[in-house]
């Protein structure tokens, strides 16, 4: 039987406030190939959720700026 492995992340340099989507996408593909597709799908779903939250926050901030300019 295959041995289950845990994903290990190494961080070098300064942390970003938002994750780099390209690196996360590569990590998901690597995880899907090396380990379990269910874990990779869960990671992809989490990334999609975080991206949707970021987009909503950005849209709200822009709407607030537009309202302030018009007032």
C-alpha distances in whole Angstrom, upper triangle without the diagonal:
4,6,9,12,16,19,21,25,28,31,34,38,39,37,38,39,37,34,34,33,32,30,28,28,26,24,23,22,20,18,17,16,14,13,13,16,17,18,20,22,23,24,26,27,28,30,32,33,34,36,38,39,40,42,44,45,46,48,49,51,52,54,55,57,58,60,61,63,64,66
4,6,9,13,15,18,21,24,27,30,34,35,33,35,36,34,30,30,29,28,26,24,24,23,20,19,19,17,14,14,13,11,9,10,14,15,15,17,19,20,21,23,25,25,27,29,30,31,33,35,36,37,39,41,42,43,45,46,48,49,51,52,54,55,57,58,60,61,63
4,6,10,13,15,19,21,25,28,31,33,31,33,34,32,29,29,28,28,25,23,24,22,19,19,19,16,14,15,14,11,9,11,15,15,14,16,19,19,20,22,24,24,26,28,29,30,32,34,35,36,38,40,40,42,44,45,46,48,50,51,52,54,56,57,58,60,62
4,7,10,13,16,19,23,26,29,30,28,29,30,29,26,26,25,25,23,21,21,20,17,16,17,15,12,13,13,10,7,9,12,12,11,13,16,16,16,19,21,21,22,25,26,26,28,30,31,32,34,36,37,38,40,42,43,44,46,47,49,51,52,53,55,57,58
4,6,9,13,15,19,22,25,27,25,26,27,26,23,23,23,23,20,18,19,18,14,14,15,13,10,12,12,9,7,9,13,13,11,13,16,15,15,18,20,19,20,23,24,24,26,29,29,30,33,34,35,36,39,40,40,42,44,45,46,49,50,51,53,55,56
4,6,10,13,16,19,23,24,22,23,24,23,20,21,21,21,18,16,17,16,13,13,15,13,10,12,14,11,9,10,13,13,10,12,15,14,13,16,18,17,18,21,22,22,24,26,27,27,30,31,32,33,36,37,37,39,41,42,43,46,47,48,49,52,53
4,7,10,13,16,20,21,18,20,21,20,16,17,17,17,14,12,14,13,9,10,13,10,8,11,13,10,9,11,13,13,10,10,14,13,11,14,16,15,15,19,20,19,21,24,24,24,27,29,29,30,33,34,35,36,39,39,40,43,44,45,47,49,50
4,7,10,13,17,18,16,18,20,19,16,17,17,17,14,13,15,14,10,12,15,12,11,14,15,13,12,15,17,17,13,14,17,16,13,16,19,17,17,20,21,20,22,25,25,25,28,30,29,30,33,34,34,36,39,39,40,43,44,45,46,49,50
4,6,10,13,14,12,14,16,16,13,13,15,15,11,11,14,13,10,12,15,13,12,15,17,15,15,17,18,19,15,14,17,16,13,16,18,16,15,19,20,18,20,23,23,22,25,27,27,28,31,32,32,33,36,37,37,40,41,42,43,46,47
4,7,10,12,11,14,16,16,13,14,16,16,12,13,16,14,12,15,17,15,15,19,19,17,18,20,22,22,19,18,21,20,17,19,21,19,18,22,23,20,22,25,25,24,27,29,28,28,32,33,32,34,37,37,37,40,42,42,43,46,47
4,7,8,8,10,13,14,12,12,15,15,12,13,16,15,13,17,19,17,17,21,22,20,21,23,24,24,21,20,22,21,18,20,22,19,18,21,22,19,20,24,23,22,25,27,26,26,30,31,30,32,35,35,35,37,39,39,40,43,44
4,7,8,11,14,15,13,13,17,16,13,15,18,17,16,19,21,19,20,23,24,23,24,26,27,28,24,23,25,25,21,22,25,22,20,24,25,22,23,26,26,23,26,29,27,27,31,32,31,32,35,35,35,38,40,40,40,44,45
4,7,9,13,14,14,14,17,17,15,17,20,19,18,22,24,22,23,26,27,26,27,29,30,30,27,25,28,27,23,24,26,24,22,25,26,22,23,26,25,23,26,28,26,26,30,31,29,30,34,34,33,36,38,37,38,41,42
4,6,10,12,12,13,16,17,15,17,20,20,19,22,24,23,24,27,28,28,28,30,30,30,27,26,27,26,22,24,25,22,20,23,24,20,21,24,23,20,23,25,23,23,27,27,25,27,31,30,30,33,35,34,35,38,39
4,7,9,9,10,14,15,13,14,18,18,17,19,22,22,22,25,27,26,26,27,27,27,24,23,24,23,19,20,22,19,17,20,20,17,17,21,19,17,20,22,20,20,24,25,23,25,28,28,28,31,33,32,33,36,37
4,5,6,8,12,14,12,13,16,17,17,19,22,22,22,25,27,26,27,28,27,27,24,22,23,22,18,19,20,17,15,18,18,14,14,18,16,14,17,19,17,17,20,21,20,22,25,25,24,27,29,29,30,33,34
4,7,9,12,15,14,14,17,19,18,20,23,23,23,26,28,28,28,28,27,27,24,22,23,21,18,19,19,16,14,16,16,12,13,15,13,11,14,16,14,14,18,18,17,19,22,22,22,25,26,26,27,30,31
4,7,9,12,12,11,14,16,16,17,20,21,21,23,25,25,25,26,24,24,21,20,20,19,15,15,16,13,11,13,13,9,9,12,11,9,12,14,13,13,16,17,16,18,21,21,22,24,26,26,27,30,31
4,6,9,8,7,11,12,12,13,16,17,17,19,21,22,22,22,21,21,18,16,17,16,13,13,14,12,9,11,12,9,9,13,13,11,13,16,15,15,18,20,19,21,24,25,25,27,29,30,31,33,35
4,6,6,6,9,10,11,12,15,16,16,18,20,21,22,22,21,22,19,17,18,17,14,13,15,13,10,12,14,11,10,14,15,12,14,18,17,17,20,22,21,22,25,26,26,28,31,31,32,34,36
4,6,5,6,9,10,10,12,14,15,16,18,20,20,20,19,19,17,14,15,15,12,10,13,12,8,10,12,10,9,12,14,12,13,17,17,16,19,21,21,22,25,26,26,28,30,31,32,34,36
4,5,5,6,9,10,11,12,14,15,17,18,20,20,19,20,18,15,16,17,13,12,15,14,11,12,15,14,12,16,17,16,16,20,21,20,22,25,24,25,28,29,29,31,33,34,35,37,39
4,5,5,6,9,10,10,12,14,15,16,17,19,18,19,17,14,15,16,12,12,15,14,11,14,16,15,14,17,19,17,19,22,22,22,24,27,26,27,30,31,31,33,36,36,37,39,41
4,5,5,6,9,10,10,12,14,15,16,16,15,16,13,11,12,12,9,8,12,11,8,11,13,12,12,15,16,15,17,20,20,20,23,25,25,26,29,30,31,32,35,36,37,39,41
4,5,5,6,9,10,11,12,14,15,15,14,15,13,10,11,12,9,8,11,12,9,10,14,13,12,15,17,17,18,21,22,22,24,26,27,27,30,31,32,33,36,37,38,39,42
4,5,5,6,8,10,11,12,14,15,14,16,14,11,13,14,11,11,14,15,12,14,17,17,16,19,21,20,21,24,25,25,27,30,30,30,33,35,35,36,39,40,41,43,45
4,5,5,6,8,10,10,11,13,12,14,11,9,11,12,9,10,13,13,11,14,17,16,16,19,21,20,22,25,25,25,28,30,30,31,34,35,36,37,40,41,41,44,45
4,5,5,6,9,10,10,10,9,11,9,5,8,9,7,7,10,11,10,12,15,15,15,18,19,20,21,23,25,25,27,29,30,31,33,35,36,37,39,40,41,43,45
4,5,5,6,9,10,11,9,12,11,7,10,12,10,9,13,14,13,15,18,18,18,20,23,22,23,26,28,28,29,32,33,33,35,37,38,39,42,43,44,46,48
4,5,5,6,8,10,10,13,11,9,12,14,12,12,16,16,15,17,20,20,20,23,25,24,26,29,30,30,32,34,35,36,38,40,40,42,44,45,46,48,50
4,5,5,5,7,7,10,8,6,9,11,9,10,14,14,14,16,19,19,20,22,24,24,26,28,29,30,32,34,34,36,38,39,40,42,44,45,46,48,50
4,6,6,6,5,8,7,5,8,10,10,10,13,15,15,16,19,20,20,22,24,25,26,28,30,31,32,34,35,36,38,40,41,42,44,46,47,49,51
4,6,7,8,11,11,9,12,14,13,14,17,18,18,20,22,23,23,26,28,28,29,32,33,33,35,38,38,39,41,43,44,45,47,49,50,52,54
4,7,9,12,11,10,13,15,14,15,18,19,19,21,24,24,25,27,29,29,31,33,34,35,37,39,40,41,43,44,45,47,49,50,51,53,55
4,7,9,8,8,11,13,12,14,17,17,18,20,22,23,24,26,28,28,30,32,33,34,36,38,39,40,42,44,45,47,48,50,51,53,54
4,5,6,7,9,10,11,13,15,16,17,19,20,22,23,25,26,27,29,31,32,33,35,37,38,39,41,43,44,45,47,49,50,52,53
4,5,5,6,9,10,10,12,14,15,16,18,20,21,22,24,25,27,28,30,31,33,34,36,37,39,40,42,43,45,46,48,49,51
4,5,5,6,9,10,10,12,14,15,16,18,20,21,23,24,26,27,29,30,31,33,35,36,37,39,41,42,43,45,47,48,50
4,5,5,6,9,10,11,12,14,15,17,18,20,21,23,24,26,27,29,30,32,33,35,36,38,39,41,42,44,45,47,48
4,5,5,6,9,10,11,12,14,15,16,18,20,21,22,24,26,27,29,30,32,33,35,36,38,39,41,42,43,45,47
4,5,5,6,9,10,10,12,14,15,16,18,20,21,22,24,26,27,29,30,31,33,35,36,37,39,41,42,43,45
4,5,5,6,9,10,11,12,14,15,17,18,20,21,23,24,26,27,29,30,32,33,35,36,38,39,41,42,44
4,5,5,6,9,10,11,12,14,15,16,18,20,21,23,24,26,27,29,30,32,33,35,36,38,39,41,42
4,5,5,6,9,10,10,12,14,15,16,18,20,21,22,24,26,27,28,30,32,33,35,36,37,39,41
4,5,5,6,9,10,11,12,14,15,17,18,20,21,23,24,26,27,29,30,32,33,35,36,38,39
4,5,5,6,9,10,11,12,14,15,17,18,20,21,23,24,26,27,29,30,32,33,35,36,38
4,5,5,6,9,10,11,12,14,15,16,18,20,21,23,24,26,27,29,30,32,33,35,36
4,6,5,6,9,10,10,12,14,15,16,18,20,21,22,24,26,27,29,30,32,33,35
4,5,5,6,9,10,11,12,14,15,17,18,20,21,23,24,26,27,29,30,32,33
4,5,5,6,9,10,11,12,14,15,17,18,20,21,23,24,26,27,29,30,32
4,5,5,6,9,10,10,12,14,15,16,18,20,21,23,24,26,27,29,30
4,5,5,6,9,10,10,12,14,15,16,18,20,21,23,24,26,27,29
4,5,5,6,9,10,11,12,14,15,17,18,20,21,23,25,26,27
4,5,5,6,9,10,11,12,14,15,17,18,20,21,23,25,26
4,5,5,6,9,10,11,12,14,15,16,18,20,21,23,24
4,5,5,6,9,10,10,12,14,15,16,18,20,21,23
4,5,5,6,9,10,11,12,14,15,17,18,20,21
4,5,5,6,9,10,11,12,14,15,17,19,20
4,5,5,6,9,10,11,12,14,15,17,18
4,5,5,6,9,10,11,12,14,15,17
4,5,5,6,9,10,11,12,14,15
4,5,5,6,9,10,11,12,14
4,5,5,6,9,10,11,12
4,5,5,6,9,10,11
4,5,5,6,9,10
4,5,5,6,9
4,5,5,6
4,6,5
4,6
4
